[in-house]
Amino acid sequence: MDTAARRRGAGFPALALLACLAGAAAGASAAEDLAVVPFVDSHVHLNDEAMQLELMERFGATRALVFWGRKSDNESIARAAAGQPQRFIAFASISPERASFRSAWDGDDPKLLQALDALLATGRFKGIGEISAVHFPSPGLAETDYDPAGATMSGVLALARKYRLPVLMHVEWTRMRELSTLLEKFPDVPVIWAHGGYTPLFIARRMLERHPNLVYELSARTWASHPRSPDYTILRDGRAVWPEWIALIEAHPGRFVVGTDASHRSRESDTMKYASVQAFLRQLSPAARERVGRANILALVEPEPGARK
């Protein structure tokens, strides 16, 4: 089926949802009139390459930062990026939610860092992550609660420094003291904070002010609702972003990036995620939209020569 047919057929529910989230009048014609905002997806668990490419095409994601999920691993991620170099940006992960890595985290086993070092030495990866050092329990994911400033996480950032790569970390805001310690220890390592730790506004502002190397990643914050908590979104009514959040993002447009947290469990769910990013980006000024949507993440994963020293 060609692209136009997909947009008219299978894409119709997605476009209608996109119109709803953006506050447009319901109906396919209204949805189709909305201009797609190009963006780079900063958070994808690549479990189904075909579905991911289709979603990117339909929703204007020119590229996607990808790492493993339930049906993939570091090797499959590297292969996918090699096969789609203009689409996928591969990150390597040793995150403790994978059973094969958890025991090494429990004992701060240096072999785990040696394995990550070997992966990065291949040059196949543009960053490290997602590393879920502190993650509240959710369906299919046991809780993790490892010290963000401990030996293993410090070792991860030391490797990021060695290879001049960013790190995508999931750390809940219950561990701000330790996260701050880590950020202060590695001020030259860019840390992309997955979901921004689901922080309230004042914590987001405080962390951004204190840590210049911290980038606040907005995946799952743009959803109309979140399965774990109604407080996790930055929407006041399921559609409009709270004005105070808009003001913070517009005041620091170089410190935010967008993502979907797509995982390909459900086409319907991932459609909602992509539509929500489009609705969010339309609420930013054109200048902020370009930086938050594309420029910031590309500067981290594809810096100009000499940009990091």
C-alpha positions in Angstrom: 0.0 0.0 0.0 1.4 3.4 -0.9 1.9 6.3 1.6 -1.2 8.2 0.5 -3.4 5.1 1.0 -2.1 4.5 4.4 -2.8 8.1 5.4 -6.4 7.8 4.2 -7.0 4.3 5.5 -5.0 3.0 8.4 -3.9 6.5 9.4 -7.4 7.9 9.7 -7.8 7.1 13.5 -4.4 8.6 14.2 -5.2 11.8 12.3 -8.5 12.2 14.0 -6.8 11.8 17.4 -4.2 14.3 16.4 -6.9 16.8 15.6 -8.6 16.2 19.0 -5.4 16.6 20.9 -4.6 19.9 19.1 -8.0 21.3 19.8 -9.1 21.1 16.2 -12.6 20.4 15.0 -13.3 16.7 14.9 -13.3 15.0 11.5 -10.8 13.7 9.0 -10.8 16.9 6.8 -9.9 19.1 9.8 -7.1 16.7 10.9 -5.7 16.5 7.4 -5.4 20.3 7.3 -3.0 20.3 10.3 0.6 20.7 9.1 2.8 18.0 10.5 5.7 19.4 12.6 9.0 17.6 11.8 10.7 16.4 14.9 13.3 13.9 16.2 11.9 11.2 18.6 14.3 11.0 21.6 12.9 7.9 23.3 12.0 4.7 21.4 12.2 1.1 22.6 12.6 -0.5 19.2 10.7 -3.8 19.2 9.0 -3.6 15.8 11.1 -1.8 13.1 8.3 -1.8 10.5 5.8 -0.3 12.8 8.3 2.3 14.0 9.1 3.4 10.5 5.4 3.6 9.6 4.7 5.8 12.7 7.6 8.1 12.0 6.4 8.6 8.4 2.8 9.3 9.5 3.7 11.7 12.3 6.7 13.6 11.0 9.5 12.0 13.0 12.5 12.4 10.7 14.7 10.4 13.0 14.5 8.4 16.3 16.8 7.6 19.1 16.4 3.9 19.6 17.4 1.4 22.3 16.3 -2.1 23.3 13.0 -3.2 24.7 11.3 -6.5 25.5 11.9 -8.0 22.0 15.3 -6.5 21.2 18.9 -6.2 22.4 22.0 -4.1 21.8 23.0 -6.1 18.8 19.6 -5.9 17.1 19.5 -2.1 17.8 22.9 -1.7 16.2 21.8 -3.7 13.1 18.6 -1.6 12.8 20.6 1.6 12.9 23.1 0.3 10.4 20.2 -0.6 8.0 18.4 2.7 8.5 21.2 5.2 9.2 19.1 8.2 8.1 16.3 7.2 10.5 17.6 5.4 13.6 20.2 6.6 16.1 21.4 3.7 18.2 22.0 3.9 22.0 23.6 1.0 24.0 22.0 0.0 27.3 22.9 -2.2 30.3 19.8 -1.1 32.2 19.0 -3.2 35.3 15.4 -3.9 34.3 16.8 -6.7 32.2 17.3 -9.8 34.3 20.7 -10.6 32.8 22.1 -7.3 34.0 20.3 -6.9 37.4 22.6 -9.2 39.5 25.6 -7.2 38.2 24.0 -4.0 39.3 23.3 -5.5 42.7 27.0 -6.2 43.3 28.4 -3.3 41.2 30.2 -5.9 39.1 32.9 -4.2 37.0 32.3 -6.7 34.2 29.1 -4.9 33.4 31.0 -1.7 32.7 33.6 -3.7 30.7 30.8 -5.0 28.5 29.5 -1.5 27.9 33.0 -0.3 27.1 33.3 -3.1 24.5 30.0 -2.1 22.9 30.9 1.6 22.7 34.3 0.8 21.3 32.7 -0.5 18.2 31.5 2.9 17.2 28.1 1.6 16.4 26.3 3.6 19.1 25.7 7.4 19.5 25.0 7.3 23.2 24.1 5.3 26.3 20.6 4.5 27.5 18.0 4.2 28.5 19.5 3.3 31.9 16.7 2.9 34.4 18.6 3.3 37.6 15.6 4.4 39.6 12.2 3.3 38.2 8.9 2.9 40.0 7.2 -0.5 39.3 5.0 -0.7 36.3 3.4 -3.6 34.3 6.1 -5.9 33.1 8.9 -3.9 34.9 10.0 -4.6 38.4 11.1 -1.6 40.5 14.7 -0.5 40.3 16.3 1.7 42.9 20.1 1.9 42.5 22.1 4.9 43.7 22.5 7.3 40.8 25.8 8.4 42.3 27.0 4.8 43.0 29.8 2.9 41.5 27.9 1.5 38.5 26.2 4.7 37.4 29.4 6.7 38.0 31.2 4.1 35.8 28.6 4.6 33.0 29.2 8.3 33.0 32.9 7.8 33.0 32.5 5.8 29.8 30.3 8.5 28.4 33.1 11.0 29.1 35.6 8.6 27.5 33.7 8.3 24.3 32.1 11.8 24.4 28.6 10.5 24.3 25.3 11.5 26.0 23.6 9.3 28.5 19.8 8.8 28.7 18.8 8.1 32.3 15.6 7.2 34.1 15.8 8.5 37.6 12.6 9.2 39.6 12.6 12.5 41.5 12.8 10.6 44.8 16.6 10.5 44.2 17.3 14.2 43.4 20.2 14.5 45.9 22.1 11.6 44.4 21.3 12.6 40.8 22.7 16.1 41.6 25.8 14.5 43.0 26.3 12.6 39.8 25.7 15.6 37.6 28.2 17.7 39.6 30.8 14.9 39.3 30.5 14.8 35.5 29.7 18.3 34.4 31.0 17.7 30.9 28.8 14.7 30.3 25.3 15.5 28.8 22.6 13.7 30.7 19.2 13.4 29.0 16.7 12.9 31.9 14.0 10.5 30.7 10.6 11.9 31.3 12.3 14.6 33.4 11.9 12.2 36.3 8.1 13.1 36.2 9.0 16.1 38.3 6.6 18.9 39.3 7.4 22.2 37.8 9.4 23.7 40.6 11.8 20.7 40.7 12.2 20.9 36.9 13.2 24.5 37.2 15.5 23.9 40.1 17.4 21.1 38.4 17.8 22.9 35.2 19.2 26.0 37.0 21.6 23.9 39.0 22.9 21.6 36.3 23.9 23.0 32.9 24.6 19.4 31.6 21.0 18.2 32.3 18.6 18.0 29.4 14.9 17.5 30.3 13.3 14.9 28.1 9.5 15.1 27.7 8.4 11.7 26.6 5.2 10.5 28.3 4.7 14.0 29.7 2.6 15.0 26.7 0.1 12.1 26.9 -3.5 13.0 27.8 -3.2 10.5 30.7 -0.6 8.3 32.1 -1.2 4.8 33.4 0.9 5.3 36.6 -0.3 8.7 37.8 -2.5 11.6 36.6 0.2 14.0 37.8 2.7 12.8 35.3 1.4 14.8 32.3 2.0 18.5 31.8 -1.5 19.0 30.3 -4.1 20.8 32.2 -7.1 19.3 30.4 -5.8 16.5 28.3 -4.9 18.9 25.4 -3.5 22.2 26.5 -0.1 22.4 28.2 -0.1 24.3 31.5 0.9 27.9 30.8 3.6 27.7 33.5 5.2 24.7 31.7 5.1 26.6 28.4 6.8 29.6 30.1 9.6 27.4 31.5 10.2 25.7 28.1 10.2 29.0 26.2 12.6 30.5 28.8 15.0 27.5 28.3 14.4 26.2 24.8 17.9 24.7 24.6 17.3 22.4 27.6 14.3 20.3 26.5 13.8 17.5 24.0 10.7 15.5 23.0 10.1 11.8 22.7 7.2 9.3 22.5 8.3 6.3 24.6 7.0 4.1 21.8 7.4 0.4 22.4 5.2 -1.2 19.8 3.0 -3.2 22.2 0.0 -1.6 20.6 -0.5 0.4 17.4 -3.3 2.3 19.1 -1.1 3.3 22.1 1.8 4.4 20.0 -0.4 6.4 17.7 -1.6 8.3 20.7 2.0 8.9 21.8 3.0 10.3 18.4 -0.2 12.4 18.1 0.5 13.9 21.5 4.0 15.1 20.6 2.6 16.8 17.5 -0.1 18.5 19.6 2.5 19.6 22.1 4.9 21.0 19.6 2.2 23.2 18.0 1.8 25.0 21.3 5.4 26.3 21.3 6.7 29.3 19.5 8.3 28.5 16.1 11.8 29.1 17.5 11.3 26.9 20.6 9.6 24.3 18.5 12.6 23.9 16.3 15.0 23.6 19.2 12.9 21.3 21.4 11.7 19.3 18.4 15.0 18.7 16.6 18.0 20.9 17.1 18.8 20.1 20.7 18.9 16.3 20.4 20.8 16.4 17.1 23.4 18.6 18.7 23.9 16.0 21.4 24.1 12.9 19.2 25.8 14.5 16.2 27.8 17.5 17.5 29.9 19.7 15.3 33.6 18.7 15.2 35.3 20.2 18.2 32.0 21.0 20.0 32.9 18.6 22.9 36.3 18.9 24.4 
